[in-house]
Amino acid sequence: MRDIVWKPGAARAILLATDLDGRCDRALDRAVALAREWRARLVVLTVVEPPASPPPRLGDAPPLQASEAALRAAARLRRDVGPAAEGLDFELLVREGRVAECIDAVATETGCSLLVTGVAHDAFFGRHLAGSTVDWLVRHGRLPLLVVRDRAHAAYARVVVASDLSPASTRALDVARDLFPATARSLFTAFQVPYLGLRDGDRDSGIDDVRDATLQAARTFLAEAGHGGLSAAVAHGDAASRLAEHAIASGADLVIAACEGRGALFHLLIGSVAREILDASPCDTLLVPDPAPASSVP
């Protein structure tokens, strides 16, 4: 399997998936900015889902190679993307088929290392990323998925890596370092105190004890993962909510989180953790999937 995160000197390519909605302009601006910063090739894709049609009858003329909707989409791409990407090495693509599968196929064909998309009104690009397309991409795809919410006024200045201190979350730290080596990065984790309501004595003291232990565990995790120079922050409570609060308080403009789990438990994991982070995040969010080969995933 090819390495999905580029190393110094390796070819770089970014895939922007857009439904041509106006709010996807923010994703376009960010993808263009990253392509310029990294001197990367930019591939811009829109997918047209073909309408249901009856099977052809004997003697019918063969269908056209490109539908009217696909031709309109191609014209929109040239109009909207061409001027913004002037001076870049870029390619515009229109595919017809199922959205997620077309995106995954194009990513493989073009050798892209990062998938960028935006926030709009429908299930795929919606504010509440509960659509089957996102689930499919994270479950089967092997590309980091950047969901853009904010305007790209400048390069990312502060990155927060959300972590549960598991081995899988080490990958999010590595991706943050590889993609944004000159950007300020830190780690955030949340903790719960089991049976807190049943505890006797000082409730706050119990939380403080677990906070101290979690902070020490986070620092040990960073050191063992080779990221000992990063700072760590911890908070008590729901992971997605506390992460959103921390991102706002720290001025973060990008949150990075690993998506652990493929196969039978995946839907529960993406539903309970990663999707909540995507929905709650106040800024752009980069979701890093499990790098296991898709062929090994049930």
Secondary structure, 3 states (H helix, E strand, C coil): CCCCCCCCCCCCEEEEECCCCHHHHHHHHHHHHHHHHHCCEEEEEEEECCCCCCCCCCCCCCCCCCCHHHHHHHHHHHHHHHHHCCCCCEEEEEEECCHHHHHHHHHHHHCCCEEEEECECCCCCECCCCCHHHHHHHHHCCCCEEEECCCCCCCCCEEEEECCCCHHHHHHHHHHHHHCCCCEEEEEEEECCCCHHHCCCCHHHHHHHHHHHHHHHHHHHHHHCCCCCCEEEEEECCHHHHHHHHHHHHCCCEEEEEECCCCCCHHHHHHHHHHHHHHHCCCEEEEEECCCCHHHCC
